[in-house]
Amino acid sequence: MSLAPIVTTPAAPAIPAKVSNPLAAPQPSAPSLPSLIPKISSHRELQQLHAVAIKHSLHGDRSLLSKLVTSLSQNPYPLSIAYAHQLFDRIPRPDAVLFNNLVRAYSRSHHPLRAVSLFCQMLEASILPDAYSFPCLLKACASARAVRQGKQAHAAAVKFGFADNAFVLPTLICMYSQLGDVDAARTLFDRMEDECRSVVSYNSMISACVQSSRPGMAMALFRELQARRLRPTYVTMLGVLAACALIGALEQGRWLHDFVKKNGFTSHVKVNTALIDMYAKCGSLEDAFRVFEEMRLRDTPAWSAMIIAYAIHGYGSAALSLFDEMRCKGIKPDEVTFLGILYACSHSGLVDEGLRYFRIMCSDYSFPPGVKHFGCVVDLLARAGRLEEAYEFINGLPIEPTPILWRTLLSACGVHKNVDLGKKVFDRIIVLDDSHGGDYVIFSNMCALKGMWKDVNRIRKLMSEKGVVKIPGCSSIEVDSTVHEFFAGDGSHPDSRGAHRMVDEVVEQLKVWGYVADTSKVHHIDLTEEEKEVSLRYHSEKLAIAFGLMSTPPGTMLRVVKNLKVCSDCHSMAKMVSLLFGRQIVLRDLNRFHHFSHGECSCGDFW
């Protein structure tokens, strides 16, 4: 097994040959110097002790050098690690313990891949690794996000018979979790003996599931952890709350909040911040603000979480007011805070304010804007119809524009029906990423709206040739603490027929009050107007709302989560349902929250 070296040994300050005022007694001996090492705490004192050894010709003593390397390796500072490596290179035939110490040091440093090079050196010297070698190596690969080296390290662990070791296997799970390979992590996790599964292993798996957008699996793992009577840590709660936020299950989130209180996690600022985020993404801004108000200590991430909560719910002015309060209290904003502010301005039509805050971020705080900040500015301009300005902004960026930036502009071109600019943007996207079905659909709809049917057919043919498929709409609603999922035109839900019948009944009642299906976005030339209406009727959010109406008592608030942007027809229908059925509806789509009440939406039809 061979792992290709990544880097060479780093440079370090030269090892001193002499010091004018050494630490120890006038005539130190080889045995006496090592005994001083445990009493020394600073890098400089260790250097001085080494200088004493050099002065008295003891610098070749293997025991002394080994203890110096071990002590220096425990110091997290780069100079200490580099100095330790320099001393290590002077030891003839170092053993596995010394290699492990230095590998561990690099795994915790800013240059984790140097641990891989050192491990390769160990193999080349025919020194067999042991059970303590691999955890450090695997942590280094995870820290460096080095997928190829991580898989090679796993193969080496298998070759040397340590893959199922009680120390190595949990670290393998952690590594694959951090590398985003949840399937590999789960395979290893399922292979573990029950008694070997620790809270750390569960935390790694839950985190991996959240990062891979598998919140259901994360929640199932949390229930399994409880069934095994393992005590969760605050890290567990961060992962589970993030999973709950992805699902948008408010009742489950409230249960988790009670669990947090009963188990003493409310003192953790990070857990409280995760609660704010969870409540905001589950549609309860009131609960999010209550958690924020009750926090005894609020750091920058906590303030940022509340600002983002206001932003995604469309309360731009409240987000800006909270930002001003934050600064008045002397809390310094960070890049995430400004991301929330820009997002708030974008979704509230506050264009000039958004541009001003972008300039403040760059000039007053000297934060270099990231792709997400640039994306917010593009969205800010494009939503307001300033498409050409957004196009020029992207072209003038100091970085190579990503597909997401162009995609943001393409979506706005579709809203504002600018086909000419849309074509230029679509062509740029296809060069960078031709696998996203939504791009083809948006541009195809734009062409169809203008009667450009040749272009429509060309785009559909292109999709077919590249094997690109449109992502199906999926909406979920929580009823009695159970999350129910509906797909557009799909009958997989156990009560799908009932939901379809309820949609029919609702539509017929709404028609009496003036509801007319908005078929302007259904661009199939071979469909009649009636057929277009039918194609709109069973969109996933309509099915979820209908299921909520038939499954909950009158007056119950309905909370729906959709994986795509809500269409104009579903938006209109939800407004009328909120008026005629006396229901409040909170709908979270791909971009933001919509609060429907008394026939109105919080977005003001600006989304």
N, C-alpha and C positions, 0 to 999 in steps of 0.2 A: 504494500500500500504506500503510495507516494503522494504527498501533498506538496504542490509546487510552492517554493518560497515566494513570499509576497514582497518583502522589503529587506533591506540590509540593517545591520545593527546601527541604532541611532548614535549620533555624535553626543558626547558628554564632556563636561569639564575635565581637563587633564587631571590625572591622579597626582596629587602633590608628592614631590620627592622628599620635601623637608618642611618642618614648621619650626618657628623660632621658640614657641612656648607650648610644648606638648602637654597633654592632659595628665598623664599618669606619673608614677614614681620615677625616680632617676634611672633605675635599671630594670625595666619591665622584662618579664620572661614570657615565653610563648603561652604557658598555661594561664598566666594572670590576665593577659589582655582579653581573651574571649569572655572571661568572667565579668568584665566591665560592660560588655555590650548590652545586656538586659537593662542596665541602669541608665543607658543613654537614650534620649528621646528625640534629639534633633539631627538633621542631616549634617549640619556643620560639625557637630561633635564626633559623629561617626567618621567624617573625613579626617578630623584631627587624630583620632585614635589610629586610623590607617597610616597617617603620616608618622606617628610614633613607631609603628611596626616597621615601616620602611627605614627609619633612622637607625633602628637597632637590628636591622637585617632579619626581621621576622616576617617580611612581606610574602614569603613563599610558604608560610605555614598553612596547610590545607584546612585545618580546623578553624583557624582564625578567619580565613577568607570565606569559608562556607557560612560561618555565623554572620559575617558582615553582609554577605549577599542576602541571607534570609532576613536580616533586620532591615536592610535598605528596601527590599522587595515589599515589605509591609507598609512602607511610606507611599502614599498615593501621588506624591509630586513627581512630575516628569524627570527632574534632575536626579532624584533619588533612584528612580528605575533605570535611567541611563547609566548612572554610576555603578549600580548593582550589576548591570549587564557587562560593563567594562571589567569589573572584578571577576565576574563569572567566566569570562573568556580567558582569564589567567589560571584558572583551576584545571589541572590535568585530570582527565577522565571524571568529569562531574557525574554524580549519580542522579537517579530519577527524582529524588526529593528536591534537589537543587533546581532541576529543570522545571518541576511542578511549581516551585515557589516563584520563579521568574515568569512562567506562563500565566500564573494567577495574577501577578502584578500587571502584566500587559492586558489581560482580559478586563481589568478595571480601569485601564488608562484611556487616553484619547486616541491611542493607536492600537486597537485590539488585534488587528491582523498581524502584528508582530509576534503575537502568541503562536500563530499558525507557522510562521517561519521558524520559530524556536522549536516547535514540536517536530517539524521536518528535520531539523538539526539533530534532535534527539534520536529519531529513527535512523538517520544516516550514521550516527555513532554506535549503532547496534545496542542502544540502551532501551530495554523493554518498558513501555509505559505501564502504569498500574491504575487501580481504580480511582486514584485521585488526579490522574493526568487529564482524563476526559471531561469531567465537569467544567474545569477552567477553560479548556479548549472550546467546548461547545458554547459556553457563555461568551467567549470572544467572538465566535462566528455570529451569534445572535446579536451582539452589540454592534457589530460591523454590518449587519444585514447582508452577510455574505452567504448566499444560498448555495453556491457551488461548493465552497469550502466546508460549509456545514454538512452537506451530504457526504463529502469525502471523509469528514471527521466521524460521521455516523458509521460509514463503511469500515473505518479503522477500528472503531469500538467493537463492531461485529467480528472483525478478523481476529482481534486479540481477546475475544471472549468476555467483553465487559458491557455489552449492549443491554443486558438484563440486570445489571448490577443495581443494587438499591440506591446508590448515589447517581449513577449514570443515567438510568432510565427516566427519572423525573426531570433531569436536566435536558435530555433529548426532547421531552414533551414541551418544556419551556422554550427551547430553541426553535422548534418548528412552529410553536404558537407565535413567537415574536417575528418569525419570518413569514407569517401569514399563510402557512400551509396547514390549515385546520384538519384536513383529512388525514395527513400523516400523523399529526399530533393525536387525533382521536384513535387511530389504529394502535399507536403505542400505549395510549391511556387504557384502552380496552384490554390490552395484554397484561397490564399490571395486576398483581395479586391484590385482592381487596384490602388486606391489612397493610399493603404498601402505599395505598392511595392517601396522600396527605392533603391538607388544606392548600398547600402550595401547588400541588398538581391540579387540584380543582380550580384554583385561581387562574392558572395558566390556560386551562381549557376554556373556562368561561370568557377570559379576555380574548382568546383566539376566535371564539364563536362570535363575539361582538364585532371584532375587527373584520370578520368575514360575512357580516350581516346575516347571522344565523341566531337571532335572539331566542327563538323557541328552544333550540338545543341548549343555550346558556341557562335558561330558566329551568329546564329539566335537570341539568347538572347541579344547579343550586338545590333543587328538591332532593336529589340523590345525596348530596353532601349532608343535608339535614337528617335524612333517614339513617345515615351512618353515624349520627350523633357527633359529627366533627364540628368544632366551633369555628364559625366564619371569622375572618379578619376584616378590617376596614377595606382592604384590597378586594375581598370578595364582594363587599357591598358596592364598591365603585363599578365593578363589572356587571353585577345584576341590575343595578339602577340604570346603567347604560343600555342593557338589553331591554328593559322595560320601556325606556324612552323610544327605542327603535320600533317596538310593537305599538306603542301609543295606548297601552292598557292602563287607564287611570285607576281602576279599582285595585288591580294588582300593585300599582305604584303606591297607593295609600296603605295597603297591607305591608309593603316593604318599609314604608315610613314608620309604621308602628313597630316593626321588627327592629329598625334602627334605634328607636327610642328605648325599647325594652332591653336591648343589648348594649347600651351605653356608647353608641357610635356618634351621638350628636355633638360630642366635643371635637370631632374631626372636621376641620374646615373643608377638606376635600369632599367628605361625604355630604355635608350640607350643600356644597356647590353642585354636586351630582344630583341632589334632590331638587334643587332649583331647575336644573336642566331637564330632569325627568318630568317634573310637573308641567314645565313649559311645553315640552314636546308631546305630552299627553293631553294638552289642551286646556289645562287649568292654570291660567295666569294668576288667579287669586291665591291658590295654594303656593305657587312659586314665590310670590311676593311675601306671603306669610312666613315662609322659611327664611327668606332674606332678612325680614324685619327682626326675626327672633335670634339671628346669629349674633353672638357676643363679639366675635372677631370676624371681620370681613377683609379679606385680602383682595388683590387685584383680580384674580380669577373669579372670585365671588361676585364682585361688582360687574365684571364683564359678562358673566352668565345671566345676570338680571337684565342687563342692557340688551343682550341678544334675545332674551325672552320677550321683551317689549317689541323688539325689531321683527321677529318672526310672526308676531300676532298683529303687526300693522300699526302699532302705537309709536310712531316715529317721534312725536313731540315728547312723550314720556321718556323715551330712551335718551333723548338729548338733555332733558332736565336732570335725569339721573347721572349722566356723564358730568354735567356741571357740578352737581352735588359731590360727586366723587373727587373731582379736582379741588373743590373748596375744602374738603376734609384732608387734603394732602396725600391722597392715594394716587400714585403715579400710574397712568394707563399704560398698557402694552399693545403689541400688535393685534392681539385678539380683541381688545377693547375697541380699537379703531375699526376692526372688521365689523363688529356689531353696529357701530355708529354708521358706517357706510351702508350696511345692509338696511338699517332703519330708514335712512334717507332715501334709498333706492325704492323701497316698498311703500313709501309715503309720498313720493313725488317731490321730495325736498332736494331738488337738483343743485341749486346754488349753495345750500348749506352743506350738502355732501361734498362738493368740490372744495369748499373752504376747509372742511375737516381733513380732507385728503392732503391739502397743502400744509395744514398745521402739523399733521403726522410726519410729513417729510422734513419740514423746516424746523419747527419748535422742538420736536422730539427726536429728530434724526433717525427715525425708523426706516430702513429700506423697505419699500413696498414689495409684497410677495405677489404671486399669481392671483391669489384670492382677492387681494386689495384691488389689483388691476381689473379683475372680473367685476367687482362691485361698481367701479367707476364706469365700465362699459355698460353694465346693466342700468345704472343711474341715468346715463345719457340716452341709451336706446329706448328704455321704457317711456321716456318723455318725448320720444319722436325725433330726437336729435341724432339720427342714424349716421349721417355723413360725418358728424363730429366724432361719434363713437368709432367709426371706421378709421378715421385719421389717427385717433388716439391709439388704437391697436397697432397700426403701422408704425407709429413713432415710439413704441416701447423699447426700452433698453435690453429686453430679453426677447428670445424667439417666441412669438405668440403660440399658445397651446390650442388644441382643438376646442377646449372648453370656452376660451375667450371668443373664438369665432362662432361657436355654437350659441352663445348668449346673444350675439348680434343677429344671427340667423333667426332665432325665435322672435326677436323684436321686429325683424323685417316681415315675418309672417303676420304679426299682429297689425302692423302698419301698412301691409299690402304693398311693400316696395320690392317688386319682382326683380328689377334690374340690379339693385344692390344685393338682393338675396342670391342671385346667380353668382355674382363675384365671390360672395362669402362662402357659398356652397362649394364652389370649385376649390377654394383654399382649404376647406375642411377635408374634402375627399383626398387631397394629396397627403394630409397629415394622418388621417384616420378614416378609413372607408368602411368601418365595421358597425357603426352606430345607426340602427334603424330609424331612430327619430329624425335624423338629419334628412333622410330621403323623404320621409312622410311630410315634414314641414315644407320642403321645397316643392314636392309634388303637389301639395294642396295649394300653394301659391300659384303654381302654373295653371292648375285646374280652374282656379278662381278667375284667371284672365283668359280662359278658354284655350290655353296652349296645350292641346291634347297630345300633340306629337312629343312634346317634352315630358308630359306625364307618362306616356308609354315608354319613353326612353329611360326614365328614372326607374320605373317598375321593372323593366328588363334588366337594368344594371343591378338592382337589388337581388333579382333572381340569380343572375350570373355569379354574384359574390356571396350568395348564400346568406344575405342579411335578412333578418326577420324583425318585424315590429314587436316591441315588448308589449305583452298583453296587459290591459288595465286590471289592477287588483285592488280591491278595497276591503278593509276590515272594520268590524264594529264589535265593541265589547258589551256583552249582555250577561248579567249574573256572573261576572268574573271570568267568563269564557270568551275568547276571541274567535269571531266567526269571519271567515274569508270568502269573498265572492269575486269571481272573474267575469269579465264582460262576455255575455253569451254562453257562459259555461254552466253546466248543471251538476257540478261535483259536490256542492254543499247538500247535506241531508235534507234541508228544507228549501231546496232551490225552487221547486214548483210553487210552493207557497209564496216565496218572495216574488217570483214572476207574476203570479196572480195579483199580489198586492200592488205591484208596480202598475199593472193594467187598471186596477181600481183607482189608484191615486191619479193617474193621468186623466182618466175619464172625469173625475171630480174637478181637476184643475182646468180642464177644457171649458167647463161651465163658467169658470171665472176668468176666461180669456187666455189661458195658456195655449201657445202655439209653438210646436217644436221648431227649434232653430236648426234647419237643415243646410244652412249656408256652408258648413264645413264638411259636409258629406259629398265628396267629389268622385262619384261613380257615374259616368255618363249613361250607363246602361240601366240605372235604377230609376223607378218612378218616384214621385214625391212621397207616396205612401210607403214605399219600400225604404226610402231614406229615413222616414220617421221611425219605422220599426227598428232600423239598425241603431238608432240613437236610444231607443226606449230602454234597452237592457244593459246600459253601461254599468260598470261595477259599483259606482257610488250610488246610483239609483237603487240597485238591488240591496245594498247595505242599508240605505235609509229606509226602504220598504220593510226590510226585516226588522229594523229597529221599531218602526211604527206598529208592527203586528206582534212584537215580542215584549214590549214594555208598556207600563200604564200611561194613560194620557198625561201630558205635561212633563214627562221624563226627558231630560236633555239627551240628545243623540250625539255621539262622538265617533266620527268616521276618519279613517286614515287611508289615503290613496297613494299608490306608488308613482303616479304620473300627474301632470298638471290637469286640473279640473277643466272640462270643456264648457263653453258658454251655455249650452243647452242645460247641462246638469246644474250649472250655477243658477240659472234662471228658475229651474224647477225647485231647487233647494230654497230659494227665497220665497216662493209661493207656498211651499209646504210649511215653512216656519210661520207664515201668516195664517193660512187656512186651518192648519192642524194644531196651532198653538204650541209649537215645539221650538225650542232653541236647538240649533244644529251647529256643532263645531266640526269643520272639515279641514283636515290637514292634507295638503297635496304636496307635490314635489318641491314647491317653492316657499309656501307660507301657510298660515292659518286663515280660514274664513269663518267668521262668526255670524251665523244667520239668525235673525230675530225680527219678528213683526214685519216680515217682507223685505228686510234690508240686509245688506252684508257689510261687515266692518271694513272690507277692502274698498268700498265705494266704487265697485266695478273697475278698480285699477289694479289689475294683476297680470 
